[in-house]
Every structure is written in C-alpha cells, then in structure tokens.
Amino acid sequence: MSFVRVPFPAPVSLMDSDGKPKLGYFDTEVGHLSLDAFQYQNVMDKPASRWAKHFHYKQFQFVSIVTPDYIIGFAIADIRYLASGFAYVYDREKDSYEKYEWVKPKGVGYSTEPSPSEGRAFLGNTSKYLEFSIVRGQWSANINLPFIKCSICLQRPEGSKPLALCNQTGYNGWTYTQKHNTLTVLGEMIVHGNPICLDNALANYDFSAGYMRRDTSWRWASLNGRTETGTVGFNLANGVNETGLNENALWINGERHLLGPVVFDFDRGDVSSPWRIYSFDGRLDLSFQPANFRKEKLNLWLLRSNFRQFVGVFSGYIHDSDGNKYVLDDMVGLTEDHYARW
C-alpha cells in the first residue's frame, strides 16, 4: 500500500510561461488549456506548423448515467477534421441497446471549447442534438432524440474532487484528463415518453484532450454503485496516460483515492469471456463478466477505429489509500477496448 501521489494546486492555465504544459496530478480541475500559448514542436525539435498544431489536437467528452433500470451514455469527440458522437440507452431488464450516432465534417454542426472548467460542446442540429455545458466545473447535459430527452445537471458531493492530471504523451505530445465518478443527477429525463426517476441515479464524466499519439489504444473500466455504507465508484485505464502517471482513481462516498497502475487481462477474440483487472501492488483484483456490448469498426484513409464498450458486472476487491478493503459483488459497470488512428 505504498503508492502515494500528492496533487498540485490546479493552475488557471495549463501552459507555463515557456508555453509548455504543467505536468502532474492536480487537486481539482484546471481553468483552461491555453492552446494558443502551447509551443508545439515536431519530432525534429522544430516549431510545428500552424496546420499541425491545429489538426493534431483532439478532445473528448463523455457522460455515463446508471439508474436502477438503465445505463445511459453520450459522447462528443472532436478530432479536428471531423466530429463524431453517440447516445445510447441500455435497458437492463431487456438486455438491449438503443442508440444514435453522429458524424459531422469539419465546421458543420458541432462546436467544442478547450476548457475543462468553463465551456460548451454541441453536436447535431435543432431536432436531434447533444449538448454539454460546464460552468465553474459543474457539468450539465441536454439531449433531444426520439428515444431519449433530458436536461440534467451532475452534482458532486460536498468536498468531492475529480481526478485531474496532465501527462507527457509520445515524443512531443501531452494529454490532459479529468474524470469524476459517483456524481448525483438532478433534472429531468424521459425515455420513450416515460419520465425516469433520478433519485438513485449516479453518473460520471470524462474530459480528455491534448496532443495524443497518432495510433492510440486504451482499456478502460468504470463503476458507479451504491452499497449499504454509501457510494463506491472507480475509473481504471491504461494505454493513453502511461508516461509516469495514470488515470486510476477510487471514490468512496465522494472521497477521491488515487491508485497505481493496473493490468487488463481479457480475450479480445471472445467477447463473452471474463476480464481480470488487477494491480501488482495488491490494492485491487477485480473480475468483470460482460453481459452485452456496443461496437464500431471504421477503416478509412485518415481514420481507423476498433471500438467495443461492454456492460456487465464487477466482483472482487479494492483498497482505498488508507488500506480499507471494499468487496464488490456483481456490481454493474462498464469496460472498453479501443484502438484509434487519427
């Protein structure tokens, strides 16, 4: 139980006076990424072109909500020369998905802003759209589709902090990641014309942005659950942030606990086989049994994507920073396996 990370106070600007990103874990969200101030160099130590500086930047925003009856997710991805997004509702009783997807060419029907604490992201048109709004670090989401309509706000427990970090990526890039689990949900949601009670709903968000590798892959796991003693949630991943830092964290009743690196062991060729997620320091050992999944495969000239997101149940144990052990028994959550070329 020797893993210790002390987050730095979050800066207003991610860039320092030399135009370099400030690296490390932060105690809360960064004000803005300050892309204009970033001094981007190519791999031969020369200033990158304006074209490269613009098009090499990527930004993703994702929200997942768990209710007693549904798992709901929606996302916007801005990869500069196009934007894509999705919204889905997974019916837990029927074991079925309903989804909608967008793909928009550059500058048409979408907008994003490079700030994890203040900004708006929009994708769609006046009749079918998805919108995220961040005001002083608090997330809201609006969506209008035939099968789901909602206007919600994600509320963090008092004193709860997100996972926020900036890490070197590849030879000349960086990635800023900010995530927060076990958020409560306020507002209205309607699925197929039926109002959904959000009293027991829990949610998480993901804001990830930066100059990532041209070929990127990741494995990811997320949980938002309730127990007899309160709420438990985690974000576990490897693949994107792996240069000295990681994006692994546990939230117990809103309190954030940073975790060390984790290993994902699963059979990519058998979508029904169980996963094992564990750490070499002994702080966690989890099994995940998939129940259903969504997939997307694209093989285009500039873009490739091999994406699968699974819904299933976690069992096993995990320790917080104080050594307290929490046992999970068939708690519903998500995993993901994704390769991307952009």
C-alpha positions as CSV (number, residue, x, y, z in Angstrom):
1,M,0.0,0.0,0.0
2,S,2.9,2.4,-0.7
3,F,1.5,4.3,-3.7
4,V,1.4,8.0,-2.9
5,R,0.6,10.9,-5.1
6,V,0.2,14.5,-3.8
7,P,-1.8,16.6,-6.2
8,F,-0.6,20.1,-7.0
9,P,-2.9,23.1,-6.8
10,A,-4.7,23.3,-10.1
11,P,-3.4,26.2,-12.3
12,V,-5.7,28.6,-14.1
13,S,-3.7,27.9,-17.3
14,L,-2.3,24.6,-18.2
15,M,0.7,26.2,-20.0
16,D,3.6,27.8,-18.2
17,S,5.4,31.0,-19.3
18,D,7.5,29.0,-21.8
19,G,4.5,27.5,-23.5
20,K,5.0,24.0,-22.0
21,P,2.2,22.1,-20.3
22,K,2.3,21.8,-16.5
23,L,2.6,18.1,-15.7
24,G,1.3,16.1,-12.7
25,Y,-1.8,15.4,-10.7
26,F,-4.0,18.4,-9.7
27,D,-6.3,18.8,-6.7
28,T,-9.2,20.0,-8.9
29,E,-10.0,21.0,-12.5
30,V,-7.6,23.2,-14.5
31,G,-9.1,26.5,-15.6
32,H,-8.3,26.4,-19.3
33,L,-5.8,24.5,-21.6
34,S,-4.4,27.7,-23.2
35,L,-3.8,26.0,-26.6
36,D,-2.7,29.3,-28.2
37,A,0.2,29.6,-25.7
38,F,1.4,26.0,-26.3
39,Q,4.8,25.9,-28.1
40,Y,4.3,22.8,-30.2
41,Q,7.4,21.3,-31.8
42,N,7.8,18.5,-34.3
43,V,9.9,15.4,-33.6
44,M,13.0,17.1,-35.0
45,D,12.8,19.9,-32.5
46,K,11.5,22.5,-34.9
47,P,8.3,24.6,-34.4
48,A,5.3,22.7,-35.8
49,S,3.3,24.3,-38.5
50,R,0.0,26.0,-37.7
51,W,-1.7,23.2,-39.6
52,A,-0.1,20.6,-37.4
53,K,-0.8,22.5,-34.2
54,H,-4.5,22.7,-35.1
55,F,-5.2,19.3,-36.5
56,H,-3.1,17.2,-34.1
57,Y,-5.2,18.3,-31.1
58,K,-8.1,16.0,-30.1
59,Q,-10.8,16.4,-27.5
60,F,-13.4,14.0,-26.0
61,Q,-16.3,14.5,-23.6
62,F,-18.4,11.6,-22.2
63,V,-21.1,11.2,-19.6
64,S,-22.5,7.9,-18.3
65,I,-25.5,7.5,-16.0
66,V,-26.6,4.5,-14.1
67,T,-30.2,4.1,-12.9
68,P,-32.0,1.0,-11.5
69,D,-33.4,0.3,-15.0
70,Y,-31.0,1.8,-17.5
71,I,-27.4,2.6,-18.3
72,I,-27.2,5.7,-20.5
73,G,-24.2,7.2,-22.2
74,F,-23.4,10.0,-24.6
75,A,-20.2,11.5,-26.0
76,I,-18.7,14.1,-28.3
77,A,-15.3,13.6,-30.0
78,D,-13.7,16.5,-31.8
79,I,-10.7,15.2,-33.8
80,R,-10.4,18.4,-35.8
81,Y,-11.1,17.3,-39.3
82,L,-14.4,15.8,-38.2
83,A,-16.5,15.3,-35.1
84,S,-18.4,12.2,-34.0
85,G,-20.7,11.3,-31.2
86,F,-23.2,8.9,-29.9
87,A,-26.0,8.5,-27.4
88,Y,-27.4,5.2,-26.2
89,V,-29.8,3.7,-23.7
90,Y,-29.2,0.2,-22.4
91,D,-32.3,-1.5,-20.9
92,R,-31.0,-3.6,-18.1
93,E,-34.1,-5.8,-17.9
94,K,-34.4,-6.4,-21.6
95,D,-30.6,-6.6,-22.1
96,S,-30.9,-4.4,-25.2
97,Y,-29.4,-1.2,-26.6
98,E,-31.0,1.7,-28.5
99,K,-28.5,4.2,-30.0
100,Y,-28.0,7.1,-32.2
101,E,-24.7,8.2,-33.8
102,W,-23.5,11.4,-35.4
103,V,-20.6,12.1,-37.8
104,K,-20.0,15.7,-38.9
105,P,-17.4,17.1,-41.3
106,K,-15.1,19.9,-40.0
107,G,-17.0,23.0,-39.1
108,V,-20.5,21.6,-39.7
109,G,-23.0,21.0,-36.9
110,Y,-20.6,20.9,-33.9
111,S,-18.5,23.1,-31.6
112,T,-16.2,22.5,-28.6
113,E,-14.2,24.6,-26.3
114,P,-10.8,23.6,-24.8
115,S,-11.6,24.2,-21.1
116,P,-12.4,21.5,-18.5
117,S,-14.0,24.1,-16.1
118,E,-15.9,26.5,-18.4
119,G,-17.2,25.7,-21.8
120,R,-19.8,24.3,-24.2
121,A,-19.8,21.4,-26.6
122,F,-22.6,20.8,-29.1
123,L,-23.3,18.2,-31.8
124,G,-26.3,17.8,-34.1
125,N,-29.0,20.1,-35.3
126,T,-32.1,21.7,-34.0
127,S,-34.1,18.5,-33.9
128,K,-31.5,15.9,-32.9
129,Y,-28.7,17.1,-30.7
130,L,-26.4,16.6,-27.8
131,E,-25.0,19.4,-25.7
132,F,-22.6,19.6,-22.7
133,S,-22.2,22.7,-20.6
134,I,-19.5,23.2,-17.9
135,V,-19.9,26.2,-15.6
136,R,-17.3,26.6,-12.7
137,G,-16.5,22.9,-13.1
138,Q,-20.2,21.7,-12.9
139,W,-21.4,19.6,-15.8
140,S,-24.8,19.8,-17.4
141,A,-26.2,17.8,-20.4
142,N,-29.1,18.3,-22.8
143,I,-30.1,15.8,-25.3
144,N,-33.0,15.5,-27.7
145,L,-33.6,12.3,-29.6
146,P,-36.7,10.2,-30.4
147,F,-36.0,7.7,-27.7
148,I,-34.4,9.9,-25.0
149,K,-34.8,13.5,-23.9
150,C,-33.1,15.0,-20.9
151,S,-31.9,18.2,-19.3
152,I,-29.7,17.2,-16.3
153,C,-27.0,18.6,-14.0
154,L,-24.3,16.4,-12.5
155,Q,-23.8,17.3,-8.8
156,R,-20.6,16.4,-7.0
157,P,-20.9,15.5,-3.3
158,E,-19.7,18.3,-1.0
159,G,-15.9,18.3,-0.9
160,S,-15.5,15.6,-3.6
161,K,-12.7,16.2,-6.1
162,P,-12.2,14.9,-9.6
163,L,-9.2,13.0,-11.0
164,A,-7.3,15.6,-12.9
165,L,-3.8,15.2,-14.4
166,C,-1.6,16.2,-17.3
167,N,0.9,13.7,-18.7
168,Q,3.5,13.5,-21.4
169,T,2.2,11.5,-24.4
170,G,4.5,10.1,-27.0
171,Y,7.6,12.1,-28.1
172,N,6.2,15.6,-28.3
173,G,2.6,15.5,-27.0
174,W,0.6,15.7,-23.9
175,T,-2.8,14.6,-22.6
176,Y,-5.0,16.3,-20.0
177,T,-7.5,14.0,-18.4
178,Q,-10.3,14.9,-16.0
179,K,-12.8,12.4,-14.6
180,H,-15.2,12.2,-11.8
181,N,-17.4,9.3,-10.7
182,T,-20.4,8.8,-8.2
183,L,-22.0,12.1,-9.1
184,T,-25.7,12.6,-8.3
185,V,-28.1,13.6,-11.1
186,L,-30.6,16.4,-11.0
187,G,-33.1,17.4,-13.6
188,E,-35.5,15.6,-16.0
189,M,-35.1,12.5,-18.2
190,I,-37.6,10.9,-20.4
191,V,-37.1,7.5,-22.2
192,H,-39.7,6.5,-24.8
193,G,-42.1,9.1,-23.3
194,N,-41.8,7.8,-19.8
195,P,-40.2,10.0,-17.0
196,I,-37.3,8.4,-15.3
197,C,-36.8,8.8,-11.6
198,L,-33.3,10.1,-10.9
199,D,-33.3,9.9,-7.1
200,N,-30.9,6.9,-7.1
201,A,-29.0,7.7,-10.3
202,L,-25.3,8.0,-10.3
203,A,-23.1,9.4,-13.1
204,N,-19.5,10.1,-14.2
205,Y,-17.9,12.4,-16.7
206,D,-14.7,12.3,-18.8
207,F,-12.9,15.3,-20.3
208,S,-9.8,14.2,-22.2
209,A,-7.8,16.4,-24.6
210,G,-4.4,17.1,-26.0
211,Y,-1.8,16.0,-28.5
212,M,-2.1,12.2,-28.4
213,R,-0.3,9.6,-30.4
214,R,-1.4,9.1,-34.0
215,D,-2.0,5.4,-33.1
216,T,-3.7,5.3,-29.7
217,S,-5.3,2.5,-27.8
218,W,-6.8,2.1,-24.3
219,R,-8.5,-0.3,-22.0
220,W,-11.0,1.3,-19.5
221,A,-13.3,0.3,-16.7
222,S,-15.8,2.4,-14.8
223,L,-18.2,1.8,-11.9
224,N,-20.9,3.9,-10.1
225,G,-22.6,2.0,-7.4
226,R,-24.4,2.1,-4.1
227,T,-23.7,-0.1,-1.1
228,E,-25.1,-0.3,2.4
229,T,-22.5,2.2,3.5
230,G,-22.8,4.7,0.7
231,T,-21.4,5.1,-2.8
232,V,-18.4,3.5,-4.5
233,G,-17.0,4.2,-7.9
234,F,-13.8,4.0,-9.9
235,N,-12.1,4.9,-13.1
236,L,-9.4,2.4,-14.3
237,A,-7.5,2.6,-17.5
238,N,-4.2,2.1,-19.3
239,G,-3.0,3.0,-22.8
240,V,-3.3,6.8,-23.1
241,N,-1.7,8.1,-19.9
242,E,1.3,5.8,-19.2
243,T,4.4,8.0,-19.0
244,G,4.9,8.1,-15.2
245,L,1.2,9.0,-14.4
246,N,-2.0,7.1,-14.8
247,E,-5.7,7.9,-14.6
248,N,-6.8,5.4,-12.0
249,A,-8.9,6.5,-9.0
250,L,-11.4,5.3,-6.5
251,W,-14.2,7.3,-4.9
252,I,-15.7,6.2,-1.6
253,N,-18.7,8.4,-0.5
254,G,-17.3,11.1,-2.7
255,E,-13.7,11.0,-1.3
256,R,-11.1,10.5,-4.1
257,H,-8.3,8.0,-3.7
258,L,-5.5,7.8,-6.3
259,L,-4.5,4.3,-7.4
260,G,-1.4,2.9,-9.0
261,P,-1.1,1.2,-12.4
262,V,-3.4,-1.6,-13.3
263,V,-3.4,-4.6,-15.8
264,F,-6.3,-5.6,-18.0
265,D,-6.3,-9.2,-18.9
266,F,-9.0,-10.4,-21.4
267,D,-9.5,-12.3,-24.6
268,R,-10.1,-9.8,-27.4
269,G,-11.3,-12.7,-29.6
270,D,-14.1,-13.8,-27.2
271,V,-16.5,-11.0,-26.3
272,S,-18.3,-13.2,-23.7
273,S,-15.2,-14.2,-21.8
274,P,-14.5,-12.6,-18.4
275,W,-12.0,-9.9,-17.8
276,R,-9.5,-9.6,-14.9
277,I,-8.3,-6.2,-13.8
278,Y,-5.6,-6.1,-11.1
279,S,-2.6,-4.2,-9.8
280,F,0.8,-5.5,-8.9
281,D,0.7,-3.7,-5.6
282,G,-2.2,-5.8,-4.4
283,R,-4.6,-2.9,-4.0
284,L,-7.2,-4.3,-6.4
285,D,-8.2,-7.5,-8.1
286,L,-11.5,-7.5,-10.0
287,S,-13.3,-9.7,-12.4
288,F,-15.7,-8.4,-15.0
289,Q,-18.3,-10.5,-16.7
290,P,-19.7,-8.9,-19.9
291,A,-23.4,-9.1,-20.5
292,N,-23.7,-7.1,-23.7
293,F,-21.6,-4.7,-25.8
294,R,-21.6,-2.0,-28.5
295,K,-19.1,-2.0,-31.2
296,E,-17.9,0.2,-34.1
297,K,-15.2,-0.6,-36.8
298,L,-14.1,2.0,-39.2
299,N,-11.2,1.6,-41.7
300,L,-10.8,4.9,-43.6
301,W,-7.9,6.6,-45.1
302,L,-7.3,9.1,-42.3
303,L,-9.3,7.4,-39.6
304,R,-9.4,3.9,-38.1
305,S,-11.4,2.8,-35.1
306,N,-11.9,-0.5,-33.5
307,F,-14.2,0.2,-30.5
308,R,-16.1,-2.0,-28.1
309,Q,-17.8,-0.9,-24.9
310,F,-19.2,-3.6,-22.6
311,V,-21.8,-3.5,-19.9
312,G,-21.5,-6.2,-17.2
313,V,-20.8,-6.9,-13.6
314,F,-17.7,-6.4,-11.4
315,S,-16.7,-8.6,-8.5
316,G,-13.6,-8.6,-6.4
317,Y,-11.9,-6.2,-4.0
318,I,-10.3,-2.8,-4.0
319,H,-8.4,-0.9,-1.2
320,D,-8.5,2.9,-0.6
321,S,-5.5,5.0,0.3
322,D,-5.9,4.2,4.0
323,G,-5.8,0.4,3.4
324,N,-9.6,-0.1,3.9
325,K,-10.8,-3.0,1.8
326,Y,-14.1,-2.9,-0.2
327,V,-15.6,-6.1,-1.6
328,L,-17.7,-5.8,-4.8
329,D,-20.3,-8.5,-5.6
330,D,-21.9,-8.3,-9.1
331,M,-22.0,-4.5,-9.3
332,V,-23.0,-3.1,-12.7
333,G,-20.4,-1.2,-14.7
334,L,-18.6,-0.6,-18.0
335,T,-15.4,-1.6,-19.7
336,E,-14.0,-0.6,-23.0
337,D,-11.4,-1.8,-25.5
338,H,-10.5,0.8,-28.2
339,Y,-7.9,1.3,-30.9
340,A,-7.9,4.6,-32.9
341,R,-5.8,6.1,-35.6
342,W,-6.3,9.8,-36.3
